[in-house]
Amino acid sequence: FKSEKLLLTTNKSIQEISTECGFSDTKYYYKHFNKWYNCTPAQYRKKYKPEVDKETIKKEIALDELLKLLTIPHLMTNQGACVF
């Protein structure tokens, strides 16, 4: 669902997310979110966002390491393009 992704990957307010997901009233969004997940959007974010943040950090570190490997001087040409 779009709202769950926004809750976990952005710092948008619950009201902004509710509106972006097509709910005309934030109360309606809260009511149905609670019905679907048995918690409020804020509780959901608080519980799961730290896990998403950890995974993002791991992926960023892995990408940084890969980029370091790809920029080893003997793999580069004079113009900076990789040679394979």
TAGIQUI-V942097 format. One record per residue. RES is the residue in three letters. SS is DSSP state (h for helix, s for strand, l for the rest). OMEGA is omega as a letter, one per 20 degrees, with the letter a starting at -180 (NA if undefined). BURIAL is I if it has 9 or more other C-alpha atoms within 8 Angstrom, else O. Layout:
RES/SS/OMEGA/BURIAL, RES/SS/OMEGA/BURIAL
This chain:
PHE/l/a/O, LYS/h/a/O, SER/h/r/I, GLU/h/r/O, LYS/h/r/O, LEU/h/r/I, LEU/h/a/I, LEU/h/a/I, THR/h/r/O, THR/l/r/O, ASN/l/r/O, LYS/l/r/O, SER/l/r/O, ILE/h/r/I, GLN/h/r/O, GLU/h/a/O, ILE/h/r/I, SER/h/a/I, THR/h/a/I, GLU/h/a/O, CYS/l/r/O, GLY/l/r/O, PHE/l/a/I, SER/l/a/O, ASP/l/a/O, THR/h/r/I, LYS/h/r/O, TYR/h/r/I, TYR/h/r/I, TYR/h/a/I, LYS/h/a/O, HIS/h/r/O, PHE/h/r/I, ASN/h/r/I, LYS/h/a/O, TRP/h/a/O, TYR/h/a/O, ASN/l/r/O, CYS/l/r/I, THR/l/r/I, PRO/h/r/I, ALA/h/r/O, GLN/h/r/O, TYR/h/r/I, ARG/h/a/I, LYS/h/a/O, LYS/h/a/O, TYR/h/a/I, LYS/h/r/I, PRO/h/r/O, GLU/h/r/O, VAL/h/r/I, ASP/h/r/O, LYS/h/r/O, GLU/h/r/O, THR/h/r/O, ILE/h/r/O, LYS/h/a/O, LYS/h/r/O, GLU/h/r/O, ILE/h/r/O, ALA/h/r/O, LEU/h/r/O, ASP/h/r/O, GLU/h/r/O, LEU/h/r/O, LEU/h/r/O, LYS/h/r/O, LEU/h/a/O, LEU/h/a/O, THR/l/r/I, ILE/l/a/O, PRO/h/a/O, HIS/h/r/O, LEU/h/a/I, MET/s/r/I, THR/l/r/I, ASN/l/a/O, GLN/l/r/O, GLY/l/r/O, ALA/l/a/O, CYS/s/r/I, VAL/l/r/O, PHE/l/NA/O
